[in-house]
Amino acid sequence: MSDAALTADEIRQVFLDLMVERGHAVVPRAPLIPKDDPTTLFTGSGMQPLLPYLLGAEHPAGRRVTDSQTCLRVQDIEEVGDNRHTTFFEMLGNWSFGDYFKQEQITQVWTFLTDRVGLDPARIYVSCFSGDAAHGIAKDAESAAIWSGLFDAAGVSADQVDVGTEEHASEVGTHGARIAFYSKKNWWCRGGKAEDMPVGEPGGPDTEIFYLFPHVEHDLAFGAHCHQNCDCGRFIELGNSVFMEYRRTEDGFEPLPQKNVDYGGGLARIAAAAMDSPDVFRIGLLWPIIEKIEELSGKRYEDETVAMRVIADHLRGATFLAVDGVQPSNKTQGYVMRRLIRRALRFAFDLGLEDDFLPQIIPTIARIYDAHYPEVAEHAEVVQRVLAKEEKAFRRTLRKGLRELGSYRTTGLTGRELFTLYDTFGFPVELSTEEARRQDISLSENWQAEFDREMAAQRARSQQSTPLHV
């Protein structure tokens, strides 16, 4: 770890300053709850609030904008605990609405990472789009050529390999190639693959940037099949530039009226790379939370790594949800917030952290974000009350549920029993199944279908019940 490494706060400011130098207007973050977008529960990327402008509407700030957007992606919730996944994160972003394109974008990202942040060019690897013949979309040789020129100028070899699918790359590896061409992994749209791209929405090829960590926390052995997109932890994706130039139609794809750039860079991962640490939880946006958990629990991060990572990430996410007006509930965004809080409490239970634990973390989170997101400190007391109420309600449920769940160690769990844990003991099914895996309790093959049937039957009974008149 370098003493001269920029902090996450400094990296955020360096990025915004560079973008302003390049003619971008800084826009404020959008709330975690999307406005006028019923297709998704949360803001999961910087481009979501800017979708109308990528489709051609005029942005009031002009054709070049930049920000640092708070995001929440709960699809990664069970991945949290490793060295790089979080549900809540900040995405540094810049956009060109039909102004500049690949050459200027790739060059300014390179300047940001190597010149302003100070990352070693020899440890940067990239990927590009290998093309989609079925949809008439060509291989992105232009981006690869731009990258190749930048690597050559830095004295770094820029050999290329076309691996096609991610699955094929896992079988053959990239053998250390600096630029790797992938198919579906380097096509960006909200649907994921080109064939799943929602009709009417924009998308296009992207180029992704990775940083090489020769030594990771588990000291894994890397063989010939390692590649930029594998899950071993050796390569960590720092961000990607999407070149949005297509719109999905009922019949296929058509060019957008303007060629757009959409860049998203993970602030935490870039800060970790600057520190030469593959552990994103050691950056200044997360480490003070870990230290507070160590203080309250009397235990060390090195001994309770997974639990402390989960608690730090989930409470930070729940805090920003509360700041943006979400309350724990059994529906939509409130249910996700409740799940984050309860999962954090489950891991806190393992650390021996008892009542009134959650509110003690909030002042630390507020201090971390005071300079850039003062709204966290402004709402700190409200957040503390919300979390304290949820903690008190779930503590009793947690103890009862864990005790009851432990009684199934020898028999295993079916969907009906999972429903009983939910209906009688208030134990969420996601927590039950995760806990079963932790305790090596078997789950019946069709547990999900059984659980769904029990839930549907309960709803039917509720609808048929005679309402009380008061």
C-alpha positions as CSV (number, residue, x, y, z in Angstrom):
1,M,0.0,0.0,0.0
2,S,1.5,3.4,-1.0
3,D,1.5,6.2,1.5
4,A,1.0,8.6,-1.5
5,A,-2.2,6.8,-2.7
6,L,-5.2,9.0,-3.3
7,T,-8.1,8.4,-1.0
8,A,-11.6,7.6,-2.3
9,D,-12.7,11.2,-1.6
10,E,-9.7,12.5,-3.5
11,I,-10.3,10.2,-6.4
12,R,-13.9,11.3,-6.7
13,Q,-12.8,14.9,-6.8
14,V,-10.0,14.3,-9.2
15,F,-12.4,12.6,-11.6
16,L,-15.0,15.4,-11.4
17,D,-12.2,18.0,-11.9
18,L,-10.9,16.3,-14.9
19,M,-14.3,16.0,-16.5
20,V,-14.9,19.8,-15.8
21,E,-11.6,20.5,-17.5
22,R,-12.9,18.5,-20.5
23,G,-16.1,20.6,-20.7
24,H,-18.5,18.5,-18.6
25,A,-21.1,20.0,-16.3
26,V,-21.3,18.3,-12.8
27,V,-24.9,17.2,-12.0
28,P,-26.1,16.0,-8.5
29,R,-26.7,12.4,-7.7
30,A,-30.2,11.0,-8.3
31,P,-32.0,9.3,-5.4
32,L,-31.7,5.6,-5.0
33,I,-35.4,5.3,-5.8
34,P,-35.9,6.0,-9.5
35,K,-38.2,8.7,-10.6
36,D,-40.8,7.9,-13.2
37,D,-39.2,4.4,-13.9
38,P,-41.5,1.5,-12.9
39,T,-39.1,-1.0,-14.5
40,T,-36.7,-1.2,-11.6
41,L,-36.7,-0.8,-7.9
42,F,-33.5,1.1,-7.5
43,T,-31.0,3.3,-9.3
44,G,-28.4,0.6,-10.2
45,S,-26.2,2.6,-12.5
46,G,-25.4,6.2,-13.4
47,M,-27.1,6.0,-16.7
48,Q,-30.6,5.2,-15.4
49,P,-31.6,8.8,-14.6
50,L,-30.1,10.0,-17.9
51,L,-31.9,7.6,-20.2
52,P,-34.1,10.2,-21.9
53,Y,-31.0,12.2,-23.0
54,L,-29.3,9.1,-24.4
55,L,-32.4,8.6,-26.5
56,G,-32.1,12.2,-27.9
57,A,-33.7,14.6,-25.4
58,E,-31.7,17.8,-24.7
59,H,-30.1,17.8,-21.3
60,P,-30.4,21.3,-19.6
61,A,-26.7,21.2,-18.6
62,G,-25.5,20.5,-22.1
63,R,-24.1,17.7,-24.1
64,R,-21.4,16.7,-21.6
65,V,-22.3,15.9,-18.0
66,T,-20.6,14.1,-15.1
67,D,-21.4,12.9,-11.6
68,S,-20.8,10.4,-8.8
69,Q,-24.0,8.4,-8.5
70,T,-25.0,6.3,-5.5
71,C,-26.2,2.9,-6.7
72,L,-27.8,-0.2,-5.1
73,R,-27.7,-3.6,-6.8
74,V,-29.3,-6.3,-4.6
75,Q,-28.7,-9.1,-7.1
76,D,-25.2,-9.3,-5.6
77,I,-26.4,-9.5,-2.0
78,E,-25.2,-13.1,-1.4
79,E,-21.8,-12.3,-3.0
80,V,-21.1,-9.7,-0.3
81,G,-18.5,-11.1,1.9
82,D,-15.8,-11.5,-0.7
83,N,-13.1,-8.9,-1.4
84,R,-14.9,-6.9,-4.1
85,H,-18.7,-7.2,-4.0
86,T,-21.0,-4.6,-2.4
87,T,-24.7,-3.9,-2.8
88,F,-24.2,-0.2,-2.3
89,F,-21.6,1.6,-4.3
90,E,-20.7,4.9,-6.0
91,M,-20.3,5.0,-9.7
92,L,-18.2,7.8,-11.2
93,G,-19.8,8.7,-14.5
94,N,-19.4,10.9,-17.6
95,W,-21.7,11.1,-20.6
96,S,-21.5,12.5,-24.1
97,F,-24.9,13.0,-25.7
98,G,-23.8,13.0,-29.3
99,D,-20.7,15.1,-28.8
100,Y,-17.6,13.0,-28.6
101,F,-17.1,9.2,-29.1
102,K,-14.5,6.5,-28.7
103,Q,-11.2,8.2,-29.2
104,E,-11.8,11.0,-26.7
105,Q,-13.6,8.8,-24.2
106,I,-11.0,6.0,-24.0
107,T,-8.2,8.6,-23.9
108,Q,-9.7,10.6,-21.0
109,V,-10.4,7.4,-19.0
110,W,-6.8,6.4,-19.5
111,T,-5.6,9.8,-18.4
112,F,-7.8,9.6,-15.3
113,L,-6.6,6.2,-14.2
114,T,-2.9,6.4,-15.1
115,D,-2.0,10.1,-14.9
116,R,-4.4,11.5,-12.2
117,V,-4.9,8.4,-10.0
118,G,-1.5,6.9,-10.7
119,L,-2.4,3.3,-11.6
120,D,0.4,1.2,-13.2
121,P,-0.4,0.9,-16.9
122,A,1.3,-2.5,-16.9
123,R,-1.4,-3.8,-14.6
124,I,-4.4,-2.5,-16.7
125,Y,-6.2,-5.0,-19.0
126,V,-9.2,-4.3,-21.1
127,S,-11.9,-6.1,-23.1
128,C,-13.8,-5.2,-26.2
129,F,-16.9,-6.4,-28.1
130,S,-16.2,-9.3,-30.5
131,G,-19.3,-8.5,-32.7
132,D,-22.8,-10.0,-33.2
133,A,-23.2,-11.3,-36.8
134,A,-26.8,-12.4,-36.1
135,H,-27.8,-8.8,-35.4
136,G,-25.4,-7.2,-37.9
137,I,-23.2,-5.5,-35.4
138,A,-19.5,-5.4,-36.2
139,K,-16.5,-6.3,-34.0
140,D,-15.2,-3.2,-32.1
141,A,-11.8,-3.1,-33.7
142,E,-11.7,0.7,-33.3
143,S,-11.7,0.6,-29.5
144,A,-9.0,-2.1,-29.5
145,A,-6.9,0.0,-31.8
146,I,-7.2,3.1,-29.5
147,W,-6.2,1.0,-26.4
148,S,-3.3,-0.6,-28.3
149,G,-1.9,2.9,-29.1
150,L,-2.2,4.0,-25.5
151,F,-0.5,0.8,-24.2
152,D,2.3,1.1,-26.8
153,A,2.9,4.7,-25.8
154,A,3.3,3.6,-22.2
155,G,5.7,0.9,-23.2
156,V,3.3,-2.0,-22.4
157,S,2.7,-4.9,-24.8
158,A,-0.8,-4.8,-26.3
159,D,-1.4,-8.3,-27.6
160,Q,-5.0,-9.3,-28.4
161,V,-7.1,-12.4,-28.2
162,D,-10.6,-13.2,-29.4
163,V,-12.3,-15.5,-26.9
164,G,-15.9,-15.1,-27.9
165,T,-18.1,-16.2,-25.0
166,E,-17.2,-15.9,-21.3
167,E,-17.8,-19.7,-21.1
168,H,-15.2,-20.3,-23.8
169,A,-12.7,-18.0,-22.1
170,S,-13.1,-20.1,-18.9
171,E,-12.1,-23.2,-20.9
172,V,-9.1,-21.7,-22.7
173,G,-8.1,-18.6,-20.8
174,T,-6.6,-15.5,-22.4
175,H,-3.0,-16.5,-21.7
176,G,-2.2,-13.0,-20.4
177,A,-3.4,-11.1,-23.5
178,R,-3.8,-7.3,-22.8
179,I,-6.9,-6.9,-24.9
180,A,-9.6,-9.6,-25.0
181,F,-12.6,-9.7,-27.2
182,Y,-15.8,-11.1,-25.7
183,S,-19.3,-11.3,-27.2
184,K,-22.2,-10.9,-24.7
185,K,-20.0,-9.7,-21.9
186,N,-19.1,-6.6,-23.9
187,W,-22.6,-5.7,-25.0
188,W,-24.4,-3.3,-22.6
189,C,-28.1,-2.7,-22.3
190,R,-30.5,-3.0,-19.4
191,G,-31.6,-6.4,-20.6
192,G,-28.0,-7.7,-20.6
193,K,-27.7,-9.6,-23.9
194,A,-28.6,-8.1,-27.2
195,E,-31.7,-10.4,-27.7
196,D,-33.0,-9.4,-24.2
197,M,-32.6,-5.6,-24.8
198,P,-35.9,-3.9,-24.1
199,V,-37.7,-2.5,-27.2
200,G,-37.2,1.2,-27.5
201,E,-34.1,1.4,-25.2
202,P,-30.5,2.2,-26.2
203,G,-27.5,0.0,-26.0
204,G,-24.2,-0.8,-27.7
205,P,-20.8,-2.3,-27.4
206,D,-18.7,-1.5,-24.4
207,T,-15.0,-1.7,-23.4
208,E,-14.2,-2.7,-19.9
209,I,-11.2,-1.9,-17.8
210,F,-9.6,-4.4,-15.3
211,Y,-6.7,-4.2,-12.8
212,L,-4.4,-7.1,-12.1
213,F,-3.8,-8.1,-8.5
214,P,-1.1,-10.8,-8.5
215,H,-1.8,-11.7,-4.9
216,V,-5.3,-11.9,-3.6
217,E,-6.7,-12.7,-0.1
218,H,-7.0,-16.5,-0.5
219,D,-3.7,-16.9,-2.4
220,L,-5.5,-18.8,-5.1
221,A,-3.4,-20.5,-7.8
222,F,-4.1,-19.1,-11.2
223,G,-3.6,-21.3,-14.2
224,A,-3.8,-21.0,-18.0
225,H,-7.6,-20.6,-17.9
226,C,-7.6,-17.3,-16.0
227,H,-9.1,-14.4,-17.9
228,Q,-10.4,-10.8,-17.4
229,N,-13.9,-11.9,-16.6
230,C,-13.3,-14.9,-14.5
231,D,-14.4,-14.9,-10.8
232,C,-11.1,-15.8,-9.2
233,G,-10.5,-12.2,-7.9
234,R,-7.2,-11.8,-9.8
235,F,-8.7,-9.3,-12.2
236,I,-11.0,-6.7,-10.8
237,E,-13.2,-4.6,-13.1
238,L,-12.7,-0.9,-12.5
239,G,-15.3,0.4,-15.0
240,N,-16.6,0.4,-18.5
241,S,-17.3,2.8,-21.4
242,V,-20.5,2.0,-23.3
243,F,-20.8,3.3,-26.8
244,M,-24.6,3.7,-27.1
245,E,-25.3,3.9,-30.8
246,Y,-28.3,1.5,-31.2
247,R,-31.9,1.4,-30.3
248,R,-33.8,-1.9,-30.1
249,T,-36.9,-2.2,-32.3
250,E,-39.5,-4.9,-32.9
251,D,-37.5,-6.0,-35.9
252,G,-33.9,-5.7,-34.6
253,F,-31.7,-2.7,-34.2
254,E,-31.5,0.8,-35.7
255,P,-28.9,3.5,-35.2
256,L,-29.7,6.1,-32.7
257,P,-29.9,9.7,-34.0
258,Q,-26.7,10.4,-32.0
259,K,-23.7,8.4,-30.9
260,N,-23.5,8.5,-27.1
261,V,-20.9,7.7,-24.5
262,D,-21.8,6.3,-21.0
263,Y,-18.9,5.7,-18.6
264,G,-19.3,4.1,-15.2
265,G,-16.3,3.6,-12.9
266,G,-16.5,1.9,-9.5
267,L,-15.1,4.4,-7.0
268,A,-14.4,1.8,-4.3
269,R,-12.5,-0.5,-6.7
270,I,-10.5,2.3,-8.2
271,A,-9.5,3.4,-4.7
272,A,-8.6,-0.1,-3.8
273,A,-6.4,-0.3,-6.9
274,A,-4.7,3.0,-5.9
275,M,-3.9,1.5,-2.5
276,D,-2.7,-1.7,-4.2
277,S,-5.1,-3.7,-2.2
278,P,-7.6,-6.2,-3.7
279,D,-9.8,-5.7,-0.6
280,V,-12.3,-2.8,-1.3
281,F,-13.4,-2.8,2.4
282,R,-10.0,-1.3,3.3
283,I,-10.7,2.0,1.5
284,G,-11.7,5.1,3.4
285,L,-15.4,4.8,2.6
286,L,-15.7,1.4,4.4
287,W,-12.8,0.9,6.7
288,P,-14.0,3.3,9.4
289,I,-17.2,1.2,9.6
290,I,-15.1,-1.9,10.0
291,E,-13.1,-0.3,12.8
292,K,-16.3,0.7,14.6
293,I,-17.6,-2.9,14.4
294,E,-14.2,-4.1,15.7
295,E,-14.5,-1.7,18.6
296,L,-18.1,-2.7,19.5
297,S,-17.6,-6.4,19.1
298,G,-14.0,-6.7,20.5
299,K,-13.1,-8.9,17.6
300,R,-10.7,-8.5,14.7
301,Y,-11.4,-8.0,11.0
302,E,-8.9,-10.7,10.1
303,D,-10.8,-13.2,12.2
304,E,-14.4,-12.2,11.3
305,T,-13.9,-10.9,7.8
306,V,-17.1,-12.0,6.1
307,A,-19.4,-11.0,8.9
308,M,-17.8,-7.5,9.1
309,R,-17.9,-7.0,5.4
310,V,-21.6,-7.9,5.2
311,I,-22.5,-5.6,8.2
312,A,-20.6,-2.6,6.8
313,D,-22.0,-2.9,3.3
314,H,-25.6,-3.6,4.3
315,L,-25.8,-0.8,6.9
316,R,-24.3,1.7,4.5
317,G,-26.9,0.7,1.9
318,A,-29.8,0.8,4.4
319,T,-28.6,4.3,5.6
320,F,-28.7,5.8,2.1
321,L,-32.1,4.2,1.5
322,A,-33.4,5.8,4.7
323,V,-31.9,9.1,3.7
324,D,-33.8,8.8,0.3
325,G,-37.1,8.2,2.1
326,V,-37.4,4.4,2.3
327,Q,-38.9,2.7,5.3
328,P,-38.5,-1.0,6.2
329,S,-41.7,-2.9,5.1
330,N,-42.8,-6.1,3.5
331,K,-43.2,-4.6,0.0
332,T,-40.9,-3.4,-2.9
333,Q,-38.1,-1.2,-1.8
334,G,-39.0,-1.4,1.8
335,Y,-38.7,-5.2,1.7
336,V,-35.2,-4.9,0.3
337,M,-34.2,-2.5,3.0
338,R,-35.6,-4.8,5.6
339,R,-33.6,-7.7,4.1
340,L,-30.4,-5.7,4.3
341,I,-31.0,-4.8,7.9
342,R,-31.9,-8.3,9.0
343,R,-29.1,-9.9,7.1
344,A,-26.7,-7.4,8.9
345,L,-28.2,-8.4,12.2
346,R,-27.8,-12.1,11.5
347,F,-24.1,-11.6,11.0
348,A,-23.9,-9.2,14.0
349,F,-25.4,-12.1,16.1
350,D,-22.3,-14.2,15.3
351,L,-20.1,-11.4,16.6
352,G,-22.0,-11.2,19.9
353,L,-23.4,-7.7,19.1
354,E,-26.6,-7.3,21.0
355,D,-29.3,-4.7,21.4
356,D,-29.0,-1.2,20.1
357,F,-26.1,-2.0,17.8
358,L,-27.3,-0.6,14.5
359,P,-27.8,3.1,15.6
360,Q,-24.2,3.2,16.9
361,I,-22.9,2.7,13.3
362,I,-24.8,5.6,11.7
363,P,-22.6,8.5,13.1
364,T,-19.5,6.8,11.5
365,I,-21.3,6.6,8.1
366,A,-22.4,10.2,8.4
367,R,-18.8,11.3,9.0
368,I,-17.5,9.4,6.1
369,Y,-19.8,11.1,3.6
370,D,-20.1,14.5,5.3
371,A,-18.1,16.4,2.7
372,H,-19.8,15.1,-0.5
373,Y,-23.2,13.9,0.8
374,P,-24.1,16.1,3.7
375,E,-27.7,14.9,3.6
376,V,-26.5,11.7,5.4
377,A,-25.5,13.8,8.5
378,E,-28.7,15.9,8.2
379,H,-30.9,12.8,8.4
380,A,-28.7,10.8,10.9
381,E,-31.1,11.0,13.8
382,V,-34.1,9.9,11.6
383,V,-32.0,7.0,10.2
384,Q,-31.0,5.9,13.8
385,R,-34.6,5.8,14.9
386,V,-35.6,3.8,11.8
387,L,-32.8,1.2,12.3
388,A,-33.3,1.0,16.1
389,K,-37.0,0.2,15.6
390,E,-36.3,-2.5,13.0
391,E,-33.5,-4.0,15.1
392,K,-35.8,-4.3,18.2
393,A,-38.5,-5.9,16.2
394,F,-36.2,-8.5,14.6
395,R,-34.0,-9.5,17.5
396,R,-36.7,-11.7,19.0
397,T,-37.5,-13.2,15.6
398,L,-33.9,-13.9,15.0
399,R,-33.3,-15.9,18.2
400,K,-36.5,-17.9,17.8
401,G,-36.0,-18.5,14.1
402,L,-32.4,-19.7,14.5
403,R,-33.4,-22.0,17.3
404,E,-36.2,-23.5,15.3
405,L,-34.2,-23.8,12.1
406,G,-31.5,-25.7,14.0
407,S,-34.0,-28.5,14.8
408,Y,-33.9,-29.5,11.1
409,R,-30.2,-30.4,10.9
410,T,-31.0,-34.1,10.6
411,T,-34.2,-34.1,8.6
412,G,-33.6,-31.2,6.2
413,L,-36.1,-28.5,5.1
414,T,-39.0,-28.6,2.7
415,G,-40.9,-25.7,1.2
416,R,-43.7,-26.3,3.7
417,E,-41.3,-26.0,6.7
418,L,-39.7,-22.9,5.2
419,F,-43.1,-21.4,5.0
420,T,-43.8,-22.3,8.7
421,L,-40.5,-20.5,9.6
422,Y,-41.8,-17.5,7.7
423,D,-45.4,-17.5,8.7
424,T,-45.1,-18.6,12.4
425,F,-41.6,-17.2,13.3
426,G,-41.3,-14.3,10.9
427,F,-38.1,-15.7,9.5
428,P,-37.6,-14.5,5.8
429,V,-37.3,-17.3,3.4
430,E,-34.1,-15.8,1.9
431,L,-32.5,-15.8,5.3
432,S,-33.7,-19.4,6.0
433,T,-32.2,-20.8,2.9
434,E,-29.0,-18.9,3.3
435,E,-28.7,-20.1,6.9
436,A,-29.5,-23.7,5.9
437,R,-26.5,-23.6,3.5
438,R,-24.3,-22.1,6.3
439,Q,-25.3,-24.9,8.7
440,D,-25.2,-27.6,6.0
441,I,-29.0,-28.3,6.4
442,S,-30.3,-29.9,3.2
443,L,-33.1,-28.3,1.2
444,S,-35.7,-30.4,-0.7
445,E,-35.3,-30.3,-4.5
446,N,-38.6,-28.5,-5.1
447,W,-38.6,-26.4,-2.0
448,Q,-39.3,-23.2,-3.9
449,A,-42.5,-24.6,-5.6
450,E,-43.7,-25.9,-2.3
451,F,-43.1,-22.6,-0.5
452,D,-44.9,-20.7,-3.3
453,R,-47.9,-23.0,-3.0
454,E,-48.1,-22.5,0.7
455,M,-47.8,-18.7,0.2
456,A,-50.6,-18.7,-2.4
457,A,-52.9,-20.8,-0.2
458,Q,-52.4,-18.3,2.7
459,R,-53.2,-15.4,0.4
460,A,-56.4,-17.2,-0.8
461,R,-57.4,-17.8,2.9
462,S,-56.8,-14.1,3.7
463,Q,-59.0,-13.0,0.8
464,Q,-61.9,-15.3,1.9
465,S,-61.8,-14.2,5.5
466,T,-64.8,-12.0,6.6
467,P,-63.6,-8.5,7.5
468,L,-64.3,-7.2,10.9
469,H,-66.6,-4.2,11.2
470,V,-65.5,-1.6,13.7
